[in-house]
């Protein structure tokens, strides 16, 4: 066997700080990526693929590279998950886990850097909090998803950004 001093990540606090460091590094990497010319071309591709093709961009290559980058970032999360659990079972790859990740992105705000992280934090908190009080927590969580989709279809982060922009624009037009 291993001694705990040989594997410092066995301690929960050390694993937390290690995971947080990896989160910050990947966040920095994503920020650098989206502010680079390649990231800006991906934003253009998201808005209008035909326009980017007309401007001379190889849209197939851009989409291919974006999938490779997304898979790389997802593999980092998968490695941390496997290390945390000690194994990966088929239950970790079912449709519920996939839909949960999808809802985390939708809730937080697609197209934003911090939106999916915020959505993940909210969903994990609600799942743990609500399930402590009722076994029907999936119904409550589903209701929250429906409310968010109806009233903030662009996600929480985009809703806050748009609200802030509207209030800021109103102050600029009417300073008193």
MARNUPA-992791 format. One record per atom (N, C-alpha, C): x, y, z. Coordinates in steps of 0.02 Angstrom, whole numbers, plus 50000, padded with zeros to 5 digits. Atoms other than C-alpha are relative to their C-alpha. Example, Ala and Ser with C-alpha at 12.3 -4.5 7.8 and 13.67 -1.06 7.14 Angstrom:
2
500454994150000 506154977550390 500455006050000 499584994149997 506844994750357 499615005550037 
//
This chain:
176
500404994150000 500005000050000 500425006250000 499674993550001 500415018249990 499935003350068 500034995849940 500815029550134 499665006649981 500324993750017 499755045450142 500495005549981 499514994850018 501335055950131 500234999249928 499805001050070 501695048049961 499485002549951 500554997750042 500005053049891 499625005750036 500324994649963 499565070149961 499305001749976 500674998550024 498005071249853 499464995650031 500495004049965 497185058049961 499635004050054 500334995749951 496795071650087 499495004449964 500524996150035 495155080250041 500195007349988 499824992950009 495835097850069 500525000849945 499494999550052 497345094749959 499704998749931 500325001350064 496285087349821 499575005949979 500404994050016 495115102349832 500445005549972 499564994750025 496545114649812 500314998249933 499735002250064 497295104349672 499475000949945 500544999250049 495615104049582 499865007349986 500114992850009 495375122649610 500565003149958 499454997650041 497105125949538 499914998049927 500125002450069 496695115349385 499435004149969 500564995950024 495045124849369 500245006949978 499754993350017 495945141649372 500454999849939 499575000650058 497245135749247 499604998849936 500405001250059 495935129149127 499575006149983 500364993850011 494915145049150 500445005149965 499524995550033 496455155249105 500124997849928 499895002550067 496775143948956 499415001549954 500594998550040 494985146148896 499945007449985 500034992850010 495075164948920 500505002149945 499504998550051 496675165848818 499764997649932 500255002850063 495865154848686 499455004449970 500564996250029 494275165148667 500195007149982 499794993250018 495205181748661 500524999949944 499525000550055 496425175248529 499645000949933 500324999650066 496115177748342 499614993649983 500365006350012 495635159248332 499335000050037 500624999749961 494345161748471 499505004849970 500464995250032 493635176948384 499714997149936 500275003250060 493475166848224 499484994750018 500525004749977 492525153548323 499365003650017 500604996049986 491345167048384 499655001949935 500284998450066 491105172548204 499674994049968 500285006250026 490795154548155 499344998350034 500625001249963 489475152948291 499445004549975 500514995250021 488575168548230 499774998849928 500185001050070 488635164948043 500554996149964 499515004250033 489555150447965 500105002049927 499944998150071 489165156047788 500415006549992 499614993850003 489895173347823 500744998550009 499295001849989 491505165647890 500294996349939 499785003550060 491605154247738 500135005049944 499924994850051 491365169347625 500625004150012 499404996249984 492765178347716 500654996049990 499415004050016 493935163947672 500234995450055 499815004649945 493975154147836 499824992949982 500145007150008 494075135347829 499564998050059 500475001149944 492515132547934 500024992850025 499965007049978 492685113547936 500594999150047 499405000749958 494445114748008 499905003550067 500134996549937 493895127548138 499544996050046 500455004149959 492455116548195 500364993750025 499625005949980 493595101348198 500475001550058 499544998049946 494895110348304 499625001850064 500384998349940 493545116848421 499764993750036 500205006449968 492925098948451 500604996850035 499405002849968 494705093448487 500165003750065 499874996149939 494945107648611 499484998550053 500535001749952 493265103948693 500124993250031 499855006749974 493745085648709 500595000250048 499434999349955 495395090748788 499805002750068 500234997249936 494555101448920 499544995050036 500435005149969 493255087848950 500414994350029 499585005449974 494635075048973 500335001950065 499724997749936 495405085649110 499484999050056 500545001149951 493735085449201 499904992650014 500085007249992 493575066849171 500554996950042 499455002749960 495295063349243 499915001850073 500114998049931 494885073249399 499424996050031 500575004049976 493215064049416 500224992950016 499775006849989 494055047149398 500474999650061 499555000049942 495395051749526 499605000950065 500424998749941 494075058249647 499614993750021 500405005949985 492985042549634 500414993650006 499595006150000 494385030049611 499834995349943 500195004050058 493475022649462 499465003849961 500544997350040 492255026749323 499554994249981 500475005350016 490705016149304 499555002149941 500464998250054 489455015249161 499445004850022 500514995349975 488225024649273 500215007249993 499754993250008 489345039849257 499935002649929 500034998250071 489065039749069 499294999449971 500675000950025 487185037849058 499695006649977 500334994150028 485945050048982 499855005250053 500154995249946 485535057849151 500615004450013 499394996149989 487345063249176 500125004949941 499934995750059 487395070148998 499525005850003 500504994749997 485785079749020 500145004850058 499834995649944 486365086349188 500535005049980 499494995350024 487915093849107 499705005049951 500344995650047 486825100948969 499605005350037 500404995349961 485645108949096 500445004850040 499544995549966 487115116049193 500225005649954 499804995050049 487675124949035 499435004849985 500594995950016 485925131048992 499825004750058 500174996049941 485595137049170 500485005850010 499504994849989 487215146649187 500045005049944 499974995550058 487265153749012 500494997549948 499555002350053 487935146248852 500345005949967 499634994750033 489235156348761 500385004550048 499624996249950 489985163048922 500534995550031 499465003949970 491545157649012 499814997450069 500175002149932 490875157149189 499294997350008 500695002349996 489055152849149 499934992650017 500075007149983 489235133849146 500264998350070 499755001249932 490285134249306 499495002350052 500524997549955 488945144749391 499404995249999 500555004650005 487595133149326 500144993450036 499815006249966 488545117949390 499965000950076 500024998649928 488735125849562 499295000350026 500704999449980 486885130149571 499664993350001 500355006550004 486295113049515 500254995250053 499745004549948 487455103449631 499755002150069 500264997649936 486945114549776 499264998250008 500725001549995 485085112749738 499874992550006 500095007349997 485245093949711 500144997550071 499835002249932 486085091649880 499525002950052 500444996749953 484965104049971 499294997149997 500695002350007 483295098349901 499944992650017 500045007249987 483685079749912 500044998450074 499985001049927 483975081850099 499295000450030 500674998949974 482135086550119 499464995749967 500505003950034 481215076049991 500324995149951 499765004850050 481415060949879 499795002249930 500254997650065 480525070349740 500405006149976 499594994250017 481975082349714 500075001049925 499954999350073 482035078749527 499425004149972 500584996150023 480285086149506 500125007450014 499864993049982 480805102049596 500555002849956 499454997850043 482425103149497 499755001149929 500304999250066 481445100549336 499585006349995 500404993950000 480255114549384 500445006249997 499534994450002 481735126149414 500285000849930 499764999650069 482415121749241 499485003349955 500534997350042 480745125749162 499925007550012 500054992849984 480635142549252 500585003949969 499424996550028 482395147149198 499945000449924 500075000050073 482045142249017 499465005049978 500544995450018 480435152449016 500205007350011 499874993149982 481105168149101 500715002449986 499314998250016 482965167649062 500284994949950 499795005150047 483195157248904 500745000449981 499294999250016 484945164248879 500454998350059 499615001949941 485495158549053 500055005750050 499964995149946 485795167449216 500545005349987 499464995250011 487465175449170 499825005049945 500194995550054 486815182449005 499425004550022 500544995949973 485245188649095 500295005750042 499694994849959 486325197949221 500395005049957 499624995650045 487445204949083 499535004749964 500484995950037 485955211048982 499655005050045 500324995549951 485125218549137 500485005750017 499504995049984 486735227549183 500095004949942 499914995650058 486945234149006 499415004749992 500604995850007 485155240449001 499995005550053 499984994949948 485335249349168 500555005049988 499444995650014 487025256449118 499835004749943 500194996050057 486325262548952 499485005250022 500514995449975 484835270449044 500335005750039 499654994949961 486025279649162 500385004849953 499644995750046 487035286049014 499535004749963 500494995850035 485475292548926 499685004950048 500354995949952 484635299249083 500415000150066 499565000349941 486005303249214 499675001850066 500334998249937 484765310049343 499474995250014 
//
